[in-house]
Amino acid sequence: MSWWKRLLGIGKSWQGERCDACQREVHHPECLCIITRPTRQVCRQCYEWLHPPCPYCQSPFGKRPQAKTKCRNCGNAVRVRGSDLVTEEQAIKLDRLEDGALWRFDEAGPSHTFTKVAGVTRRNKDRTSRQKIIRKCLALERLDLQAEPENPYDSNAVAVLRETGEQIGYLNAELAEAVSHLAGRGLRFVAFVTQITGQGTGTLGVNLVIISAPPDVSDAVVKRYVKNIEPE
């Protein structure tokens, strides 16, 4: 049988054959084995793992890179992060998010950071005044953090709302990116008002403490942690 017929699987049934890489049996004709050498066959999934696409031009690599490399097709530098190939820009973002000192969020137990609410002088979509809503806020009031993946300006945007559903603003872009990233890895987040600023100046602001906790940490443990937080 010619090599191109072997490559396309023409004239041969792959039923009962095994992938030389993962040793799984091929049960369906759509899961063709791709012959990489005359004596070796790998399933499509393993082939795509061994020859991942460039994140810029999608051209497959001859073999999976283990460190920073340059795509022979487009010439761009490709970085390796975990099992993924990423662009230079994506690598910078991932490195910043993986730096545990950035926002001091601990994935092993409760942790916190202090911040200010952004966008407090703007109006909400329903034209309600955020300043008027902030006037109703109280110190130590619990606030909800709501991700907005469909936000046209920032897919990592996180809105800050009272428990009534009234929005008082957003987390700043860098913190929102970190919260979105870590929430996707299972961390829970809640916020509390620590101070209403700007009293008597005409423009109010809101200082927050944001608490994070892994999903396996109980609410009782989180409450004890909150009681021990020292003011900023």
Secondary structure, 3 states (H helix, E strand, C coil): CCHHHHHHCCCCCCCCCECCCCCCECCCCCCCEEEEECCEEEEHHHHHHHCCECCCCCCECCCCCCCCEECCCCCCEEEEECCEEECHHHHHHHHHHHCCCCCCCCCCCCEEEEEECECCCCECCCCCEHHHHHCCCCCCCEEEEEECCCCCCCCCCEEEEECCCCEEEECCHHHHHHHHHHHCCCCEEEEEEEEEECCCCCCCEEEEEEEEECCCCCHHHHHHHHHCCCCC
